[in-house]
Structure formats: structure tokens, C-alpha cells
């Protein structure tokens, strides 16, 4: 899907003067680990202040120089964040092309004038002229923009192809839905799958492969929790060697974690997510209204992932209201995944607590709710990190208790964890909140003791 996300492409910020492209662009570049190019500043470093160039050469000549600098920035093959001047949209065709995702950083005209008046910019000296230019450029911004945002979180979400909108806006050629969600929300699903982990099986994947009647250019839509999007995304990755798909997560787990980042897969009896692929959704559509019908147990499952994200970010994200909580968590994960889309480095931090969680799930025959397993896994990781105060806080907040699972099966699953290297389990631990350590080797007896402490 052209214009869906910035994976492997430049991220270009457009918007009227005063929108904050330079400030937001620098922050987004930092979060995504990308170079930042501010075209206005680059231009000034060569030609001097824009106002003087504008007056000396005239607007037409200035636009020619601006176009050259924009083209040079986009010619760099390394995906970058590029902020362009407010008038770049007036240059026909300059922002066309598949090499970039264009995000409109929105600002209203009153705010723009308040920010730029007296700044010395060529068009910031005359309010009527500024307003005229604002009206002129507004449809041009709409024409070139693939996405829209108002702040750094919004730009990061746009870069990941994540859009907050009613779930009814999702469109595709076939719909896979959790059978409970389909009934609850009156979805006309062409393919129903079981709720929860029961969906993530070889049998369910085969059933979908054989039932789908799609072409290479088709798009599959998945509505449901993390298990539904994991299954449907994996089927989309492998059906006809790969088709587009759209994730519509209906649970808190899905909206803050599972449906973000392109990791899709199914389980085997020996362990969770042992078969999978990286297949980024063409779009992830988040509708927080779907959470209003979420049972309390499912909300608590999602809260465990929120707590995990908060520990990684070093912020109390679990204390926020639902909309902001989902936004902040989704933006955090999206940024990590865009920095490391194939899980070759720092993306591993997102597995905080999950090595233990997946082992417990396998030891329960996948009957243990994912959120409770994550809560227990966080306790184990925090204790091994020596963060007893944080462990007590998590225990008080999530109250997971100890669980009754097959100890030997859980230990066997833990030893088969995908993050193991040279036969040794590698864990994500914390130096402190906001300071993760990835790939930490811990003695087997310590890991086994931490696992056993979670089991009745």
C-alpha cells in the first residue's frame, strides 16, 4: 500500500510555518534513530538567512533553490526524517514518489501567526498575507500528505502506519475475525476464528489458507485480539507468498502491543510463536471504542503490557487515561520496531518478562491468560534485575498470584526460547526503569529458581 508507513523509506514532514516541523522532526528522528535533515537550515548554511535570499533573488528563484535541497535530501538512500519549508508544496511534483511517507504536521492559522510573527521570515511580517498563504496551501498539504499528525507521538504513529479511527473504516477483500468479537460488534466476517490462543495453531492457519479466495493484490483485514492478528498476519505473509493485511486490534493487549511492529506467527505444542514471519501491516487501525466492551479480565491482561512498556520507558504509563495510555504505549513500541524492524538488536527489550511468560503459557497448555503470564514474567525479570521495589509495585498493581502449571514443561519451553544462544537462555533485565539490558546471560539455576517462584 503506497503511503502506508515509513518502513525503509524517508519520512517527510510538511506543514505551514509555525507548525513545529524543525522541533518535532528532530525529536522523531531521535526516536527512530534516523538522520534529521531540516531543509531550511541546510539552505541557510549555504545561502544565508532565508529572508535575505528571498528578498535578494525573489520567491521564484528561492523555490528553485529549495527544490534542489529537497531533492538532494531525498537522494540519500539512508531513510531519514526530512522537514521541508512551508512553501515546498507550491513546487509541482516535488514531494511525489514512493521513496517517502509524507506527514502533514497540522497547525491552525492563529497558532501559526502567534508563533512566527516578528521572526523575520519573509511571510511572517504581514498577517493578511500569511492568512492568504495559509488558505492557498491548505489544499496542497492535503493533496501531498499520506498521513496527518499534531505532535511527535502522532508522527511516529503515522510512520508506523497506525491510525486512530472507527473500526468500520477498515477495508479489504476478506475479513478474519475473532468469533466473539464478530458477534459482539455485528461484523460480517468471511472467516471466523476461535478467541484467544486457540486461534494460533497450524490447523487454523491451514483452514484459512485453503478457504481464502484472494489474489496477489488483495488485502486481508483482521479484527480481534493479539491472537487473531498474529494468525491473520502470518496467513497474509504466507498466502500467495505474501499479501497486504490490515490489523484492527480489539483488545488492550492488541492496541498497545501485539498488533504493532509486524511480528506475526502461530504456536506449536513445544512453545509459543515458534513459527512466524515479519510482515508489517499495510495499516493498523486503532479504535479505542472497542475497549468499552472488553471484560475486566481482558483489560487486566492488557494492563500487564502497559506496565511493561512503562518500565521500559521509565514512565508511569499505567496511570494515564485510556486514550492517552494507548497512544503513548503504541508510539513507544512503534518507534522501537521502526528502529529495529527485524528484531536484530534493541527490539529485544520488548520481551521484558516474556521469556518467563511464554514458558508459563506453554506449561499451562496455553490455558493461562497472556496478560497474567506477562505479569508473572515481569516479576521474575525484576527480581533477577535486583529491583525488588519495582517488583513489589508490579505485584500490587497487577496481583497475578502464583499459578499451577507443569513445571517441567514450562522449564523445557523456556530453554527453547527463541532468544536462547549457544544453549543459554538470554533475558531482558533492567538497570532501572527506562534502562533495559538486552541479551543478559543468567545462570541456569537462577533462571530455574525465578521460574519456580512463580508456580504453586
N, C-alpha and C positions, 0 to 999 in steps of 0.2 A: 504494500500500500504506500504510494508516494506520499511523502509528507507526514508519515505517521509517528516517527520517532527519530532521534538523532544518533542512534547506534551506528558508529562507523562513518558519521557524516558531520560536517560543520554545523554549529548551532549559531544562527544569525539573529541578532536582536534588532528589531526595528521599532520605531515609535517616535512620537513628536518630541521636540526639545523639552527638557524638564521631566521626561518620563523616568529618568534614572538609569539609562542604559549603561553608562560607564560604571556606576557603583554596583548595580545588580549584576552586570556582566562579569566584573572581577570576582564577585562572590560566587557566582555559578561556576566560573572557571576553576576556582579553588576547590569547590565541592566535587567537581567532575574530574579534577586532575588534568585539566587541559590548558594549553596556552591561551592567553587572552589577547585579542587584537582590538584596540579601540581606534577605529579608522580616523576619527577627528584628531586624536592625539598623535597618531602616526603622521598624519598630514601636516600638522603644526610643527612637528620636529624637523620637517624638511623645508616647509614653505613659510613658517612663521605663523603668527596668530591668524585664525580663520577670518576674523573681522577685517583685518588689513588686506588679506588676499582677496576677499570678497569685494571690497571697495576698489582695490587696485586693478583687478582683472575683470570684474563683473561676474554676475551669477552664472552665466553660461560657461565661461572658462573655468570657474570654480567647480562646476558639476563634472566637467571633463576630468579634472584632476582627481576629484572624489571617486569617480568611476574607476579610474586606474588603480587607486589604492584599494578599493573594494575587491577588484578582480585579482590583484596581487595577493591579498589575504586569503582569498578562496583558492588560489592556485597551490597553496601549501597542502600537501597530501595528508599531513597530520591533522586529525579532527580537532578543531579549535572552537572557542567561543568568540564571535566577532560582533562587535557593536558598531553599527553604521549610523551616519548622521541622519537627522530627522528628515532631510530632503532627498535622501537617496532613492526613495520610492518614486520620485519625479523623473528618474532616468529610465526610460523604457527598457525592459528586459534585463536590467542589471541584476535583479535578485531571482531570476528564473534559474531552473536547473535542479537536478536530482542530487547534487552533491551537498545540499544543506537543508536543514529544517529551519524555517523562518518563523520566529515567535514575535508577536506583537506585544510589546510592553505597554500596557494601557495607562493613560493618564487623561483626566478631564482638562478642559481648556483653562478653567480658573486656577487649578493647581499648577498647570504649566506656566501660566503667566506669573503667578506668585513666586515660583522658583527661579525664573530666568530674567525677570525684569532687572535692569541695572547690571546685567552680567557682561555687557559688551558684545553679545552675539549680534550678528547682523540683523536678525529678525526679532530681536528682543527689545527694541527701542520704541516700538510703535504698537500699542495694544490692538487697535483696529486691524493693522496689517497682520499681526500674529493670529488673531481670530480668523481672519480671512484664509490664511495659510492652513490653519487647523481644519477648517471646513473643506478646503481643497484636498488636503492629504488624507483625510479620514477614509474615503472610499478606496484610495490607493493602498493604504495599510491593509484594509480588509481584503483587497484583491491578492496581495502577495503573501499574506500570513497563513501559515499552516495551522498555527495554534495561537492562543492568546493567554496572557498572564499579567498579574499585577505586582508580583514580588518574586524573590529568589526561589522560594518553595514552588511557586507556580511555574516558573521557568524550568526547574528541574523536573517537575511532574510532566510538563509538556515534552521535554527532551526524552522522557521515558515512554511517551505515548499514553500517558494516564490522563483521563478526562473525567471530571466530576459532572454527572448528568443523569437524568432519569434513565432507568434500565431499558425503558421502551425505545430509546434511541439506538440501541444496538441493532445492527442489520447484518444479515448474512444469508447464506444459501441453505443452511441446515442448523438446527438448534439442538444442542445436547443440554439436558437439564437434570438436576437432582430431582427425583420423583416427588419428594416432599415440597420442595420449593416451587415446582411446576403447579402443584395443586393449590398451594397457599397463595400464589400470585397470579393464578389463571393463565399460565403460559401455554401457548400452543406449540409444545416441543415435539419435534420429529423423532427424537431419541431420548428416552428416559434412562437414567442410571440410578443405582442404589445410593442412598445417603451415606456419607462418611467413607471410611477406609475400604468398605466393601466394594466401592467403585474402582479402586486402583488394583485391578487384577488382570492377568493375562487374558482370562476369559472375557471380561468386559471389553478389553481393547479389541480382541478378535471379533466380538459381536459387532462393534462399531465399524471396524474395517470392512466387514462383509456387508453391513447394512447401508453404508453410505453410498450415495449415487452422485458423486461430485466430479468436477473437472479440475484441472490444474489451476485455473484461475478462480476457483470457488473460495468461499470463506465460511469457516465453521464458527458458530457462536456457542460459548459455554456459559451457562448460568448456574451457579451453585457455590458450595464451599470450596476449600482448597483441594479436596479430593477430586471434585468434579473438574475443576480447571486443570489439575495435574493430569488427569486421564485424557480429557479432551485435547489439551495441548500436545500430549505425547502422540495421540492418534493423528492430530493435524501434522505433526512433524514427520510422521512416517507414511501417512496415506498419500499415494501417488508421489512418493519421495518429497513430500512437503507441500502443504497448502497454508494459506493465511488463516489466522483464527483471531477471535475477539474474546477476551476474558471479561466476564461480568460477575465478580465475586459477590456473594450474598451474605457472607459471614464476616465478623470482625477479623478472624484469622486471615481470611482471603484478602480483605481490603487493606490490611496493614502489612501483609507478608506474602502469603502463598501465591497470589496471582501476579506478583510483581517480579520482574527480572528474567523471565524466560526459561527458568528451570522447570521441566515437566517430566513426568515419569510414573511408573507403576511399581508395585511391591512384588516381592517373591516371598514364599514362606520363610526363607532364611533371613530376610531383612527388608527394611523399608527403603524404597526408592533405589533399588539395586539395578533397575532398568530404566533408562531415561535419555533425555536429549536436552540440548539448549535450543529453544525455538521461541524467540521473543514474539509476544502477541502484536498483531498489527495495531491493536488498541486495547487498553484496559479501561473499561468504563465503570466508574465507582458511583454507586447510588446509595448514600448512607440511609435513605428512607427504608431500604431493605432490612436494615438492622432493627427497625421498630418491631418486627415480628419475631426477632431472634429469642429463643428460650434463654433463660438466665444461665443455664449450664454452658450454652454455646458462647454467650457473651464472656463468661469467665475463661473459657478456652482462649478466646481472642485476647483477653487481658494479659495472659501469660506472654504472648508475643509482643504486646505493647510494653510490658515490663522489660523484656529482653532488649527491645530497641532503646528504651530509656537508659538502661545500664550501659549500652554501647555508646550512646550519645552523651551520656553524663547529664541527662536532664530528666525531670520527673514528668515524663510524658503521660503517665497513667493518671495524673491529677487533672488533665485537661478535659474540656467538654468533647463530646463525640466527634463533631465535625473537625475541630482543630486537632484532636488526637489522631484521627485517621490521616489527615493531611500531613501532619508532621512526621508520623511514622512512615507513611508511603514515600514522602520526599527523601527521608533518610535512607531507606532501603534502595530507592531508585538511584540515588547518587552513588552508593557503593557498587551497585550492579553495573552502572554505566562505566565506572572506573575499571571494573574487572568482570566483564560480561561472561567469560568462560571459566570463572572460578579458579584462577591460577595463582591467587595471592590473597589480597586483603578481603576479598568477598568471603573468605573463610570465617571472618569474625561473626557473620550472621548465624553461624552454627553454635553460638554460645548456648550451652546446655543441651544441644540437640543430639550429641553423641549418646548421652545417657538416655535422653527421651526416646530416641528411636530404638534403643536396646530394650527399654521397658515396654514399648509398644509391641515389639516382636515377642517378648517374653509373655505378654498377655494374649497372644494370638490376635493382636490388633483390635482387642476389645477396649483397651484403655484409651480414653479421650486424649487427643493430641495435646490439648492445652494443659491438662493435668500432668501429662508426661513432660512437657516443656517446663512447667513449674518445678517439678521434681529435679529435672536436669539442671535448671538454674541453681537450685540449692547445692547440688553436688559440685558444680563448677565454681560457685562462690566459696564453698568450704575449701576446695583444693587451692583456690586463689588466696586463702587466708583472710578473706573478707567476711568475718563472722557477723559483723554488724549488718552488712547488706544482706547476708543470708537470713538473718532474723527478720529483717524488714520484708523480704520477699515471702517468707513463711507466714508472717502476719497478714500480708496483703492478699495472697493467693490461697492460703490454707489448703495445700494439696494433700496433707497427711502422708502416711506410708501406704504402699499398695501391695496387693497379693498377686504376684506373678511368678512364673517359673524362673528361679534364679539362674539355673544353668543355661536355659535357653536365652535369657537376657544377656548373660555374660558371653555366650557364643556369638550373639548378634553384635555385641559391642566390639568384639575382636575382629569382626568382618566389616566394621565401619569403613565407609569409602575414604575417610581421611587417614586411615592407617598407612604407615610407611615402614618398609623393612620389617613387617610383622609387629610393629609397635604402634599402639594407639596414640594419636595426636589430638590434643584437646585445645579448645579455645578457653583461655583463662583471662582474668582481668588484673592489671596492676592496681586499678581503682576504677570507679565509674568514669566512663569516657576514655579509658586507656586499655583496649583489648590487646591480648597477645595471641597470635595465631600459630598453630602447629607446635604446641608445647608438648614435649615428651615427658610423660609421668610414669613412674614405676608401676608395673602391673599390679603389685599388691596394694598400692594406694588407690588405684582406679577401682579395683575389685571391692575394696573396703568402702569406697564412696558409693558404689552402686548398691552394695548390700545394705547400707544405711538407709536406703530409700524403700526397701522391701520389708514387708511384715514377716 
